């Protein structure tokens, strides 16, 4: 027990160190962790990692899906529902179908059901990998929204394909007519379970006297309860988690009104999801030796050959699908032609961003070791090995070259979108004006008698004026990029000096620690405005 705990702590510590190294080298951490895990796994004395399939799927998948749904913009998701649906459903099914027949024809002893199983595993791209690589790059918001929406829904469609293929292997029978009907039943009822479960959690958060800690704990429990609740009735747990996450996220302003609650939840979820993602990506590399040792049906060279061919085919299918999906609807429907054309550059980025990762690994590891009659599951290690090769090629090769491609393409903005700083300033001005109007309209007499309210009114007025000046600066066409960067640099220096001053005040022990922490938080929020990626 002590040895296993020490091993886990050492692994976690190593993961954190490697993430910091990746940040220093300006490499997306999923790519770096896969490479690092692969190298570490072949060092002498490193124990082989063998993961319980059910444990990996249950522990990692629900919170990762829930978090992805939580941070998905419902407005953007609905706005780009057509390209998202074509990628998340059409492309997943096309990839699964082609990979199924290809693997059956290419791999000796491979059945069509095993081919669909493999196709369901490798068809969904990973959101974390794509957004980690694209972070900070000049990519139009539309592309990021489509990639995030695709990865949110394609997990559900691919896992349903995987589930039916697995059932066909375990039972020995498969009917396409029944599978199609079951697909809509399983997915639809998963959505229903997700809405019911999310509705119950909504009522608990809103009407019961919860605390910040309880709210955070309940949000961690929610994806597991939604997933297990749906799976208990043999419906899609993935659809339940995604639906529940979108519902709670959309209503979050009604149930999480306390700022402390929101910040507490942000800290909890940021830490949990980071640790889970980091652990899974390094486990991808660490688990390879045990997979290789289990390759009994095929040699290592053959396994690599199969993996490379299927990787190339999966990448090619994505490009062959994306361009017709982008332009055929424009030729057929006048309403689509009103949208700004994606051009030829946008589909290239979306096509090359189809990196596989966490969900593919977790799905592959969930394959049972044995069939119901006790015999070994056919080609299990070969499927795992091919999955690893696909993840490795798409994540490392595409991930490392994607920033270069984006910079070379120099894509213009596809949609008329205000810069983030201007949006923030305008939002703040509207909120401040609402506060001033409310006070002046309803409490004009109270202002004369209350110094507190009068001071608040003055403070809001000053903040509004300052924000309007900031907005004028942001909208100023005469202001060069160098001038704005210098302004941000000076503000950063001021905030750094203010942090030193806060540290000095803490040493003086004159102010309460609670007030010191509030001042530090405000500085962090100010820093976030000029450096939104500092966290």
Secondary structure, 3 states (H helix, E strand, C coil): CHHHHHHHHHHHHHHHHHHHHHHHHCCCHHHHHHHHHHHHHCCCCCCCCCCCHHHHHHHHHHHHHHHHHHCCCHHHHHHCHHHHHHHHHHHHHHHHHHHHHHHHHHCCCCCHHHHHHHHHHHCCCCHHHHHHHHCCCCCCHHHHHHHHHHHHHHHHHHHHHHHHHHHHHHHCCCCHHHHHHHHHHHHHHHHHHHHHHHHHHHHHHHHCCCCHHHHHHHHHHHHHHHHHHHHHCCCCHHHHHHHHHHHHHHCHHHHCCCHHHHHHHHHHHHHHHHHHHHHHHHHHHHCHHHHHHCCCCCCHHHHHHHHHHHHHHHHHHHHHHHHHHHHHHHHHCHHHHCCCCCHHHHHHHHHHCCCCCHHHHHHHHCCCCECCCCCECCCHHHHHHHHHHHHHHHHHHHHHHHHHHHHHHCCCCCCCCCCHHHHHHHHHHHHHHHHHHHHHHHCHHHHHHCHHHHHHHHHHHHHHHHHHHHHHHHHCCCCCHHHHHHHHHHHHHHHHHHHHHHHHHHHHCCCCHHHHHHHHHHHHHHHHHHCCCCC
